[in-house]
Amino acid sequence: MTGRLATGNLFADLPAPAGAEAFIALLSRPGLRVERIVSRGHASPPGFWYDQPQGEWVVVLAGAAKLRFADEAEPRALGPGDFCDIAPHRRHRVEWTDPDAATVWLAIHYDER
């Protein structure tokens, strides 16, 4: 599911439990994109690593996840309120999200200048 919201509530209209991971753009400006991501038991495919040209700041608002970095031995466990700033081209993946509850993320993608 992809869309854009002008106003709203980050916890409203969460996707159904069996659905695909959902991304909704909340704000988009040159060099900046804010999105809500809802995961439920989703993880990056085996062997897949994100390698993004922009920075990404993420915070888990609800639920739980494990975020893995290629340069770290163990995944980082994230729960409500936990955040992480991911530098451009720092290879990372979502190792796990809670299969029994919605994990709601707020992601801010930004260009470094």
N, CA, C and O atoms as a GROMACS GRO file, in nm:
protein
  452
    1MET      N    1   0.085  -0.117   0.000
    1MET     CA    2   0.000   0.000   0.000
    1MET      C    3   0.090   0.124   0.000
    1MET      O    4   0.181   0.135   0.082
    2THR      N    5   0.065   0.214  -0.091
    2THR     CA    6   0.139   0.338  -0.098
    2THR      C    7   0.039   0.451  -0.112
    2THR      O    8  -0.059   0.438  -0.185
    3GLY      N    9   0.062   0.561  -0.044
    3GLY     CA   10  -0.027   0.675  -0.052
    3GLY      C   11   0.039   0.796   0.009
    3GLY      O   12   0.156   0.792   0.045
    4ARG      N   13  -0.038   0.906   0.020
    4ARG     CA   14   0.015   1.029   0.080
    4ARG      C   15  -0.095   1.089   0.165
    4ARG      O   16  -0.210   1.099   0.122
    5LEU      N   17  -0.061   1.130   0.287
    5LEU     CA   18  -0.157   1.190   0.379
    5LEU      C   19  -0.115   1.334   0.408
    5LEU      O   20   0.003   1.360   0.430
    6ALA      N   21  -0.211   1.426   0.408
    6ALA     CA   22  -0.182   1.565   0.443
    6ALA      C   23  -0.194   1.585   0.594
    6ALA      O   24  -0.112   1.656   0.654
    7THR      N   25  -0.294   1.523   0.656
    7THR     CA   26  -0.311   1.525   0.801
    7THR      C   27  -0.360   1.388   0.843
    7THR      O   28  -0.411   1.312   0.761
    8GLY      N   29  -0.344   1.356   0.968
    8GLY     CA   30  -0.393   1.227   1.012
    8GLY      C   31  -0.333   1.186   1.145
    8GLY      O   32  -0.274   1.268   1.217
    9ASN      N   33  -0.349   1.061   1.177
    9ASN     CA   34  -0.298   1.003   1.299
    9ASN      C   35  -0.210   0.885   1.260
    9ASN      O   36  -0.251   0.802   1.178
   10LEU      N   37  -0.090   0.876   1.317
   10LEU     CA   38   0.005   0.771   1.279
   10LEU      C   39  -0.046   0.630   1.311
   10LEU      O   40   0.004   0.532   1.254
   11PHE      N   41  -0.144   0.619   1.401
   11PHE     CA   42  -0.195   0.488   1.439
   11PHE      C   43  -0.330   0.456   1.378
   11PHE      O   44  -0.389   0.352   1.407
   12ALA      N   45  -0.381   0.545   1.293
   12ALA     CA   46  -0.511   0.523   1.228
   12ALA      C   47  -0.493   0.440   1.101
   12ALA      O   48  -0.389   0.446   1.036
   13ASP      N   49  -0.595   0.364   1.068
   13ASP     CA   50  -0.599   0.288   0.943
   13ASP      C   51  -0.478   0.196   0.924
   13ASP      O   52  -0.420   0.190   0.816
   14LEU      N   53  -0.441   0.125   1.031
   14LEU     CA   54  -0.333   0.028   1.018
   14LEU      C   55  -0.379  -0.086   0.928
   14LEU      O   56  -0.495  -0.126   0.934
   15PRO      N   57  -0.291  -0.138   0.843
   15PRO     CA   58  -0.331  -0.244   0.751
   15PRO      C   59  -0.368  -0.373   0.825
   15PRO      O   60  -0.329  -0.395   0.939
   16ALA      N   61  -0.443  -0.457   0.756
   16ALA     CA   62  -0.485  -0.585   0.811
   16ALA      C   63  -0.364  -0.672   0.843
   16ALA      O   64  -0.261  -0.661   0.776
   17PRO      N   65  -0.374  -0.757   0.944
   17PRO     CA   66  -0.261  -0.840   0.986
   17PRO      C   67  -0.196  -0.923   0.875
   17PRO      O   68  -0.074  -0.940   0.875
   18ALA      N   69  -0.273  -0.974   0.781
   18ALA     CA   70  -0.216  -1.061   0.678
   18ALA      C   71  -0.165  -0.984   0.557
   18ALA      O   72  -0.117  -1.044   0.461
   19GLY      N   73  -0.175  -0.852   0.561
   19GLY     CA   74  -0.138  -0.773   0.444
   19GLY      C   75   0.012  -0.755   0.427
   19GLY      O   76   0.092  -0.799   0.509
   20ALA      N   77   0.047  -0.690   0.318
   20ALA     CA   78   0.186  -0.659   0.288
   20ALA      C   79   0.233  -0.546   0.378
   20ALA      O   80   0.153  -0.471   0.433
   21GLU      N   81   0.364  -0.534   0.392
   21GLU     CA   82   0.421  -0.421   0.464
   21GLU      C   83   0.371  -0.293   0.396
   21GLU      O   84   0.369  -0.285   0.273
   22ALA      N   85   0.332  -0.193   0.476
   22ALA     CA   86   0.267  -0.073   0.421
   22ALA      C   87   0.354   0.051   0.442
   22ALA      O   88   0.405   0.074   0.552
   23PHE      N   89   0.369   0.128   0.336
   23PHE     CA   90   0.445   0.253   0.338
   23PHE      C   91   0.351   0.366   0.297
   23PHE      O   92   0.287   0.359   0.192
   24ILE      N   93   0.342   0.471   0.380
   24ILE     CA   94   0.261   0.588   0.345
   24ILE      C   95   0.348   0.711   0.360
   24ILE      O   96   0.403   0.737   0.468
   25ALA      N   97   0.361   0.788   0.252
   25ALA     CA   98   0.435   0.914   0.255
   25ALA      C   99   0.354   1.016   0.333
   25ALA      O  100   0.237   1.040   0.302
   26LEU      N  101   0.416   1.076   0.432
   26LEU     CA  102   0.350   1.178   0.513
   26LEU      C  103   0.391   1.318   0.470
   26LEU      O  104   0.312   1.413   0.477
   27LEU      N  105   0.515   1.331   0.424
   27LEU     CA  106   0.569   1.461   0.382
   27LEU      C  107   0.682   1.435   0.284
   27LEU      O  108   0.767   1.349   0.307
   28SER      N  109   0.683   1.510   0.177
   28SER     CA  110   0.791   1.497   0.078
   28SER      C  111   0.831   1.637   0.030
   28SER      O  112   0.747   1.714  -0.016
   29ARG      N  113   0.959   1.666   0.042
   29ARG     CA  114   1.017   1.792  -0.002
   29ARG      C  115   1.150   1.759  -0.066
   29ARG      O  116   1.204   1.650  -0.043
   30PRO      N  117   1.207   1.849  -0.146
   30PRO     CA  118   1.339   1.820  -0.202
   30PRO      C  119   1.439   1.785  -0.090
   30PRO      O  120   1.459   1.862   0.003
   31GLY      N  121   1.499   1.669  -0.103
   31GLY     CA  122   1.598   1.624  -0.005
   31GLY      C  123   1.541   1.569   0.124
   31GLY      O  124   1.617   1.540   0.217
   32LEU      N  125   1.407   1.553   0.132
   32LEU     CA  126   1.344   1.507   0.256
   32LEU      C  127   1.218   1.428   0.226
   32LEU      O  128   1.135   1.470   0.145
   33ARG      N  129   1.204   1.312   0.290
   33ARG     CA  130   1.082   1.232   0.278
   33ARG      C  131   1.053   1.171   0.415
   33ARG      O  132   1.140   1.109   0.476
   34VAL      N  133   0.931   1.188   0.462
   34VAL     CA  134   0.887   1.131   0.590
   34VAL      C  135   0.779   1.028   0.558
   34VAL      O  136   0.686   1.058   0.484
   35GLU      N  137   0.793   0.908   0.613
   35GLU     CA  138   0.693   0.805   0.586
   35GLU      C  139   0.663   0.723   0.710
   35GLU      O  140   0.746   0.707   0.799
   36ARG      N  141   0.541   0.671   0.711
   36ARG     CA  142   0.502   0.574   0.813
   36ARG      C  143   0.515   0.437   0.748
   36ARG      O  144   0.469   0.416   0.636
   37ILE      N  145   0.577   0.346   0.821
   37ILE     CA  146   0.591   0.208   0.775
   37ILE      C  147   0.523   0.120   0.879
   37ILE      O  148   0.545   0.135   0.999
   38VAL      N  149   0.440   0.026   0.832
   38VAL     CA  150   0.376  -0.068   0.923
   38VAL      C  151   0.418  -0.208   0.880
   38VAL      O  152   0.393  -0.251   0.767
   39SER      N  153   0.481  -0.279   0.973
   39SER     CA  154   0.530  -0.415   0.950
   39SER      C  155   0.462  -0.509   1.050
   39SER      O  156   0.433  -0.470   1.163
   40ARG      N  157   0.437  -0.631   1.008
   40ARG     CA  158   0.382  -0.732   1.099
   40ARG      C  159   0.440  -0.865   1.054
   40ARG      O  160   0.387  -0.932   0.965
   41GLY      N  161   0.551  -0.904   1.119
   41GLY     CA  162   0.617  -1.028   1.081
   41GLY      C  163   0.700  -1.015   0.954
   41GLY      O  164   0.744  -1.116   0.899
   42HIS      N  165   0.721  -0.895   0.907
   42HIS     CA  166   0.799  -0.874   0.785
   42HIS      C  167   0.948  -0.865   0.817
   42HIS      O  168   0.987  -0.825   0.927
   43ALA      N  169   1.029  -0.903   0.720
   43ALA     CA  170   1.174  -0.893   0.730
   43ALA      C  171   1.229  -0.878   0.589
   43ALA      O  172   1.162  -0.911   0.491
   44SER      N  173   1.351  -0.829   0.579
   44SER     CA  174   1.416  -0.820   0.448
   44SER      C  175   1.439  -0.962   0.395
   44SER      O  176   1.463  -1.054   0.474
   45PRO      N  177   1.432  -0.980   0.263
   45PRO     CA  178   1.457  -1.113   0.207
   45PRO      C  179   1.598  -1.163   0.243
   45PRO      O  180   1.689  -1.082   0.260
   46PRO      N  181   1.617  -1.294   0.253
   46PRO     CA  182   1.750  -1.347   0.284
   46PRO      C  183   1.855  -1.293   0.186
   46PRO      O  184   1.835  -1.293   0.065
   47GLY      N  185   1.966  -1.249   0.241
   47GLY     CA  186   2.077  -1.199   0.159
   47GLY      C  187   2.060  -1.057   0.108
   47GLY      O  188   2.152  -1.002   0.048
   48PHE      N  189   1.942  -0.994   0.131
   48PHE     CA  190   1.918  -0.858   0.082
   48PHE      C  191   1.966  -0.756   0.184
   48PHE      O  192   1.942  -0.770   0.304
   49TRP      N  193   2.034  -0.652   0.136
   49TRP     CA  194   2.080  -0.540   0.220
   49TRP      C  195   2.039  -0.410   0.155
   49TRP      O  196   2.060  -0.390   0.035
   50TYR      N  197   1.979  -0.320   0.234
   50TYR     CA  198   1.956  -0.184   0.185
   50TYR      C  199   2.091  -0.114   0.177
   50TYR      O  200   2.175  -0.130   0.265
   51ASP      N  201   2.111  -0.037   0.071
   51ASP     CA  202   2.232   0.045   0.052
   51ASP      C  203   2.184   0.174  -0.013
   51ASP      O  204   2.193   0.190  -0.135
   52GLN      N  205   2.134   0.265   0.068
   52GLN     CA  206   2.065   0.384   0.020
   52GLN      C  207   2.159   0.504   0.007
   52GLN      O  208   2.248   0.522   0.089
   53PRO      N  209   2.139   0.586  -0.096
   53PRO     CA  210   2.224   0.703  -0.114
   53PRO      C  211   2.193   0.816  -0.015
   53PRO      O  212   2.274   0.907   0.002
   54GLN      N  213   2.076   0.812   0.049
   54GLN     CA  214   2.040   0.914   0.146
   54GLN      C  215   2.048   0.859   0.288
   54GLN      O  216   2.049   0.737   0.308
   55GLY      N  217   2.054   0.949   0.386
   55GLY     CA  218   2.047   0.908   0.526
   55GLY      C  219   1.904   0.872   0.562
   55GLY      O  220   1.810   0.914   0.494
   56GLU      N  221   1.888   0.796   0.668
   56GLU     CA  222   1.755   0.758   0.715
   56GLU      C  223   1.755   0.754   0.867
   56GLU      O  224   1.835   0.684   0.929
   57TRP      N  225   1.664   0.830   0.925
   57TRP     CA  226   1.645   0.828   1.070
   57TRP      C  227   1.514   0.756   1.094
   57TRP      O  228   1.410   0.795   1.039
   58VAL      N  229   1.516   0.650   1.175
   58VAL     CA  230   1.395   0.573   1.202
   58VAL      C  231   1.370   0.566   1.351
   58VAL      O  232   1.463   0.563   1.432
   59VAL      N  233   1.242   0.562   1.387
   59VAL     CA  234   1.201   0.540   1.526
   59VAL      C  235   1.086   0.440   1.524
   59VAL      O  236   0.996   0.448   1.440
   60VAL      N  237   1.089   0.346   1.617
   60VAL     CA  238   0.978   0.252   1.634
   60VAL      C  239   0.880   0.318   1.730
   60VAL      O  240   0.914   0.351   1.844
   61LEU      N  241   0.757   0.336   1.683
   61LEU     CA  242   0.653   0.398   1.766
   61LEU      C  243   0.572   0.294   1.842
   61LEU      O  244   0.525   0.321   1.952
   62ALA      N  245   0.556   0.175   1.784
   62ALA     CA  246   0.482   0.066   1.846
   62ALA      C  247   0.537  -0.065   1.791
   62ALA      O  248   0.588  -0.070   1.679
   63GLY      N  249   0.526  -0.170   1.870
   63GLY     CA  250   0.572  -0.301   1.825
   63GLY      C  251   0.718  -0.323   1.856
   63GLY      O  252   0.773  -0.263   1.948
   64ALA      N  253   0.781  -0.411   1.778
   64ALA     CA  254   0.921  -0.447   1.803
   64ALA      C  255   0.984  -0.492   1.672
   64ALA      O  256   0.917  -0.544   1.583
   65ALA      N  257   1.115  -0.470   1.662
   65ALA     CA  258   1.189  -0.506   1.541
   65ALA      C  259   1.334  -0.534   1.577
   65ALA      O  260   1.383  -0.498   1.684
   66LYS      N  261   1.402  -0.599   1.484
   66LYS     CA  262   1.547  -0.616   1.493
   66LYS      C  263   1.605  -0.563   1.364
   66LYS      O  264   1.569  -0.607   1.254
   67LEU      N  265   1.696  -0.467   1.377
   67LEU     CA  266   1.761  -0.404   1.264
   67LEU      C  267   1.906  -0.450   1.262
   67LEU      O  268   1.976  -0.443   1.363
   68ARG      N  269   1.951  -0.497   1.147
   68ARG     CA  270   2.086  -0.554   1.134
   68ARG      C  271   2.169  -0.468   1.044
   68ARG      O  272   2.121  -0.424   0.939
   69PHE      N  273   2.293  -0.442   1.082
   69PHE     CA  274   2.389  -0.368   1.001
   69PHE      C  275   2.498  -0.464   0.956
   69PHE      O  276   2.541  -0.551   1.032
   70ALA      N  277   2.543  -0.449   0.832
   70ALA     CA  278   2.644  -0.540   0.777
   70ALA      C  279   2.775  -0.534   0.856
   70ALA      O  280   2.850  -0.631   0.858
   71ASP      N  281   2.802  -0.420   0.920
   71ASP     CA  282   2.928  -0.405   0.992
   71ASP      C  283   2.917  -0.435   1.142
   71ASP      O  284   3.008  -0.404   1.218
   72GLU      N  285   2.806  -0.495   1.183
   72GLU     CA  286   2.787  -0.533   1.324
   72GLU      C  287   2.753  -0.681   1.332
   72GLU      O  288   2.682  -0.734   1.246
   73ALA      N  289   2.802  -0.747   1.435
   73ALA     CA  290   2.784  -0.892   1.450
   73ALA      C  291   2.641  -0.930   1.486
   73ALA      O  292   2.593  -1.035   1.444
   74GLU      N  293   2.574  -0.848   1.564
   74GLU     CA  294   2.440  -0.881   1.615
   74GLU      C  295   2.339  -0.776   1.573
   74GLU      O  296   2.373  -0.659   1.560
   75PRO      N  297   2.214  -0.817   1.552
   75PRO     CA  298   2.109  -0.718   1.522
   75PRO      C  299   2.078  -0.634   1.645
   75PRO      O  300   2.099  -0.676   1.759
   76ARG      N  301   2.027  -0.514   1.619
   76ARG     CA  302   1.984  -0.425   1.727
   76ARG      C  303   1.835  -0.446   1.751
   76ARG      O  304   1.755  -0.438   1.657
   77ALA      N  305   1.798  -0.472   1.874
   77ALA     CA  306   1.657  -0.486   1.910
   77ALA      C  307   1.600  -0.346   1.933
   77ALA      O  308   1.657  -0.265   2.005
   78LEU      N  309   1.486  -0.319   1.869
   78LEU     CA  310   1.421  -0.190   1.881
   78LEU      C  311   1.278  -0.208   1.932
   78LEU      O  312   1.206  -0.297   1.886
   79GLY      N  313   1.239  -0.124   2.025
   79GLY     CA  314   1.103  -0.122   2.076
   79GLY      C  315   1.052   0.021   2.074
   79GLY      O  316   1.120   0.110   2.024
   80PRO      N  317   0.932   0.043   2.127
   80PRO     CA  318   0.874   0.177   2.123
   80PRO      C  319   0.969   0.283   2.181
   80PRO      O  320   1.019   0.270   2.292
   81GLY      N  321   0.991   0.386   2.101
   81GLY     CA  322   1.078   0.496   2.141
   81GLY      C  323   1.222   0.482   2.097
   81GLY      O  324   1.297   0.580   2.099
   82ASP      N  325   1.263   0.362   2.056
   82ASP     CA  326   1.401   0.342   2.012
   82ASP      C  327   1.418   0.396   1.871
   82ASP      O  328   1.335   0.372   1.783
   83PHE      N  329   1.528   0.468   1.850
   83PHE     CA  330   1.554   0.526   1.718
   83PHE      C  331   1.697   0.500   1.676
   83PHE      O  332   1.782   0.464   1.757
   84CYS      N  333   1.722   0.520   1.547
   84CYS     CA  334   1.854   0.495   1.490
   84CYS      C  335   1.871   0.586   1.369
   84CYS      O  336   1.780   0.600   1.287
   85ASP      N  337   1.988   0.648   1.358
   85ASP     CA  338   2.023   0.728   1.240
   85ASP      C  339   2.114   0.642   1.153
   85ASP      O  340   2.222   0.601   1.196
   86ILE      N  341   2.072   0.617   1.031
   86ILE     CA  342   2.146   0.530   0.940
   86ILE      C  343   2.214   0.617   0.835
   86ILE      O  344   2.147   0.685   0.757
   87ALA      N  345   2.344   0.615   0.833
   87ALA     CA  346   2.422   0.696   0.739
   87ALA      C  347   2.402   0.648   0.596
   87ALA      O  348   2.372   0.530   0.573
   88PRO      N  349   2.417   0.738   0.499
   88PRO     CA  350   2.407   0.696   0.359
   88PRO      C  351   2.503   0.580   0.330
   88PRO      O  352   2.617   0.580   0.376
   89HIS      N  353   2.457   0.486   0.255
   89HIS     CA  354   2.533   0.368   0.211
   89HIS      C  355   2.577   0.275   0.324
   89HIS      O  356   2.662   0.189   0.304
   90ARG      N  357   2.519   0.292   0.443
   90ARG     CA  358   2.546   0.194   0.549
   90ARG      C  359   2.450   0.078   0.527
   90ARG      O  360   2.329   0.092   0.544
   91ARG      N  361   2.506  -0.034   0.490
   91ARG     CA  362   2.425  -0.150   0.456
   91ARG      C  363   2.352  -0.202   0.580
   91ARG      O  364   2.412  -0.225   0.685
   92HIS      N  365   2.220  -0.220   0.562
   92HIS     CA  366   2.136  -0.265   0.673
   92HIS      C  367   2.017  -0.344   0.619
   92HIS      O  368   1.986  -0.342   0.500
   93ARG      N  369   1.952  -0.413   0.710
   93ARG     CA  370   1.836  -0.493   0.675
   93ARG      C  371   1.745  -0.503   0.797
   93ARG      O  372   1.790  -0.486   0.911
   94VAL      N  373   1.618  -0.531   0.773
   94VAL     CA  374   1.526  -0.561   0.881
   94VAL      C  375   1.533  -0.711   0.903
   94VAL      O  376   1.493  -0.790   0.817
   95GLU      N  377   1.584  -0.750   1.016
   95GLU     CA  378   1.604  -0.890   1.048
   95GLU      C  379   1.474  -0.957   1.093
   95GLU      O  380   1.452  -1.075   1.066
   96TRP      N  381   1.386  -0.880   1.163
   96TRP     CA  382   1.265  -0.938   1.222
   96TRP      C  383   1.172  -0.826   1.264
   96TRP      O  384   1.219  -0.721   1.309
   97THR      N  385   1.042  -0.846   1.251
   97THR     CA  386   0.942  -0.761   1.317
   97THR      C  387   0.841  -0.853   1.383
   97THR      O  388   0.819  -0.966   1.339
   98ASP      N  389   0.780  -0.804   1.488
   98ASP     CA  390   0.685  -0.881   1.567
   98ASP      C  391   0.573  -0.937   1.479
   98ASP      O  392   0.503  -0.860   1.413
   99PRO      N  393   0.554  -1.068   1.477
   99PRO     CA  394   0.448  -1.125   1.394
   99PRO      C  395   0.308  -1.111   1.456
   99PRO      O  396   0.208  -1.129   1.387
  100ASP      N  397   0.303  -1.080   1.585
  100ASP     CA  398   0.175  -1.077   1.656
  100ASP      C  399   0.118  -0.938   1.678
  100ASP      O  400   0.005  -0.924   1.726
  101ALA      N  401   0.193  -0.835   1.644
  101ALA     CA  402   0.147  -0.696   1.664
  101ALA      C  403   0.207  -0.609   1.555
  101ALA      O  404   0.314  -0.637   1.502
  102ALA      N  405   0.136  -0.503   1.522
  102ALA     CA  406   0.186  -0.410   1.421
  102ALA      C  407   0.309  -0.336   1.476
  102ALA      O  408   0.307  -0.283   1.586
  103THR      N  409   0.415  -0.335   1.398
  103THR     CA  410   0.530  -0.251   1.428
  103THR      C  411   0.515  -0.127   1.342
  103THR      O  412   0.518  -0.134   1.219
  104VAL      N  413   0.500  -0.013   1.409
  104VAL     CA  414   0.480   0.114   1.340
  104VAL      C  415   0.610   0.193   1.350
  104VAL      O  416   0.659   0.224   1.459
  105TRP      N  417   0.665   0.225   1.234
  105TRP     CA  418   0.790   0.301   1.224
  105TRP      C  419   0.759   0.441   1.171
  105TRP      O  420   0.664   0.460   1.095
  106LEU      N  421   0.839   0.537   1.209
  106LEU     CA  422   0.843   0.666   1.143
  106LEU      C  423   0.983   0.677   1.085
  106LEU      O  424   1.082   0.669   1.157
  107ALA      N  425   0.990   0.694   0.953
  107ALA     CA  426   1.120   0.700   0.883
  107ALA      C  427   1.134   0.837   0.818
  107ALA      O  428   1.045   0.885   0.748
  108ILE      N  429   1.248   0.898   0.841
  108ILE     CA  430   1.281   1.026   0.779
  108ILE      C  431   1.403   1.003   0.691
  108ILE      O  432   1.513   0.974   0.740
  109HIS      N  433   1.383   1.017   0.561
  109HIS     CA  434   1.490   1.001   0.462
  109HIS      C  435   1.539   1.142   0.427
  109HIS      O  436   1.458   1.230   0.399
  110TYR      N  437   1.670   1.162   0.428
  110TYR     CA  438   1.723   1.296   0.405
  110TYR      C  439   1.852   1.291   0.327
  110TYR      O  440   1.929   1.196   0.336
  111ASP      N  441   1.873   1.397   0.248
  111ASP     CA  442   2.000   1.414   0.177
  111ASP      C  443   2.096   1.486   0.270
  111ASP      O  444   2.059   1.583   0.335
  112GLU      N  445   2.219   1.439   0.276
  112GLU     CA  446   2.321   1.510   0.354
  112GLU      C  447   2.384   1.615   0.266
  112GLU      O  448   2.419   1.588   0.151
  113ARG      N  449   2.397   1.731   0.316
  113ARG     CA  450   2.457   1.841   0.240
  113ARG      C  451   2.573   1.898   0.314
  113ARG      O  452   2.637   1.991   0.267
   0.00000   0.00000   0.00000
